[in-house]
Amino acid sequence: MSKIGKKPIPLPAGVKVEIHPQEVVVRGPLGTLRCPYEPEYVAIRVEDGKVVVERKGERAPFRARHGLYRALIANMVQGVTKKWEKELEIHGLGYRAKLEGRTLVMELGFSHPVRFPIPEGVEVEVPEPTRIIVRGIDKYLVGQVAADIRKIKPPEPYRGTGIRYKGEEIVRKAGKLGAKA
C-alpha cells in the first residue's frame, strides 16, 4: 500500500470538496481549484471531514495514480487555506527587479530590461530589488512561474550570477588556471 496514498486528507474549517465524475473541486476561503482525475484507477470520497483516495487495482498504473491524486488533492486543500510561496534571489552587479502593474521588469545584464507578464492566479511581490516572491493558491502554477522567471537568467557556475531559488546552492567551478612556469 502506498505510504502517501493511504493517508486520509483532513479538511480544515471552511474547505469544501466536491467529487464529480471526472473532476475534484476544492473550495476554500482563498478560492476554488479544480483537478481532473481518472475514475477507472482511483475512487475518491469525502467522509467524516476527510478525503479518502482508494485505488481500484494492484497493478503499477493503479499504484502510481493512488499517491499522485492523494498528493494533488492535499496540495489543493492546502492552497485554498494558505497560499503557496516560492522565493527567488537575484545575484549580480547591477541586477535588479521591480514591478510595473502586472509586469515584472528585470535588469539582468542584457542590453535591454526583461519584461515578464504575470499570469492570472499568481501574485508577485518585490520587497527588495534583489528578491522576488511568487505566491498563489495553485502549487503547480506558482512553481511554473518561479521556474520561468529563473529560466530567464539561470545561475552560472563561474561567478554565481543569475536568478536562483532562496537557499539554492550553486556548485562553483574554477576559472582558467593560468600558464604553468
N, C-alpha and C positions, 0 to 999 in steps of 0.2 A: 504494500500500500504506500502511496506517495506521502512523504512526510509533510509536504506543504498541502497537498490536496485534501487530506483527511481532516484538517483543522477547520472548524466552522468559523465564519466571519461574524464577529459581533457587530450589531448595528447600533451606533450611538443615537442619542435622542435627536429627533428632527430629521433622520435619514429614512427614506422610504425606498424599497427595492421592488420593482415590478418585473415579472418574468413573462415575456411574450414568446410566441413560438420560435422565433429566430433571433431574439434580441433581449438583452438585460438593460433596464433603465434604472439609474440610481439618481434620486432627487434628494438634495440637501440644502442647507442654508446658503451655500455659496453658488449653487447652480445645479444643472442637470447634465448627466453624462450617459451616453449610450454605447453599448458594446455588442456587436453581433456574436453569436456562438453557434456551435454545431450540435443540435439536439440529438443527432444519431450517435454521438460519442459520450456526452455527459447529460445528467439530469440535474437541474438547479431548482432548489425550492427554498422558501423562507418559512422558518418555524421557530417559535419562541424567541423572537428578536434576533435570530441568527440566520445567515445564509449558508446553506449546505450544498456542496457540489459533490456529486457521486458519478463515477464512471459506469458505463453500461457494458464493459467488457474488460478482459485482462490482457489483450494483445498490446503491442507497443504504441499504436496510434491512440488507443484509448488512454493508456497511462500517460502519454505525453500531454494530451489535452486536459487531463484531470488537474494537474498542477498549474497549467497555463491559465485556465479560466478562473481558478480559485484566486491566483495572483492578480489577474486583471480586475476582477470584481473587488478584491481587497484594496487595490490601488484607487479604484473609482470611489469607494466608500471613504477612504482617507482624503481624497482630493476634494470632495464636496463638503468636508468638515474643516480641513486645514489645507491651505494651498501648498502645492509642491514648489520647491525653490532650487535653483542652480545659481551658483555664483562664479563669475569669471574675473580673472585678473589680467590686466594689460601690462606687459613689461617691455620697456624700450625707451630710449631717449626721445622725447617729443611725442610719444604715442599717447593718445587720449581719446575719450569718447564723450559725447553729450547727446541729449535728447532734443529733438525739434518736432514737437507734436507726436505723431505715431511713427516717427522715423528716428533710428539710431544713427548718428553721424560719427564716424571714427576716422581719426588721422593715424595711419599706421605705417608711415614711411613711403607710401606710394606718392605719385606725382599729384594725386587728387584725393579729396576726402571720400571715404567709402560710405554710401548711404544704404542702410539696411531697413526695409519696411517691416514693421512689427505686425505679425498676423493677429487676427481676431482670436480672443480667448487667452491671450498671453499679455502680461504686463511686464514692462522693462523699466528698471529704475537704475539711475546712475548717481549714487551718493557721492562718489569721488570721481575725478576724471579717469582714474585707472581701475575702477571697479564697476562691473555690470552685474545686476541681479535680475534674473528671469524668474517670474512667478506665474502660476496658473493652476487650474483645478485638474487639468488633463496631464498626467505624468509623461505620456508619450510626447505630447506637443511641447511641453517645457524642455524636455531633453533634446528634442529635434531642433528647436530654435537655438538652444545653447550650442549644440554641435555645429549648426550652420554659421553662427557668429564666430566660433572658434576656427572654422574651416577657412575663413577669410584670410587669416594670418596665423597659422599654427605655430607653436613654439619651435624654434630651430635649435639644434643641439650644440652649436658652436658658441654663440653669445647668449643664448637663452631668451632672446626677444620674441615677442609674439603674444597671442592670447592663449591663456591656459585656464583650466578649472582651478578653483581655490583648493590649495593643498596638493595639487598635482606635482609630482617630482619629474623633472626633466633630466635625463641622463646626458651629462655634458661630455662632449668629445674634445680631445686635444687638437689644437690647430696645427699648423705646419711646425715642424720641429727644427727647421733651420739646417744649415750645412754643418757637417762634422769636420773638425780640424784635422 
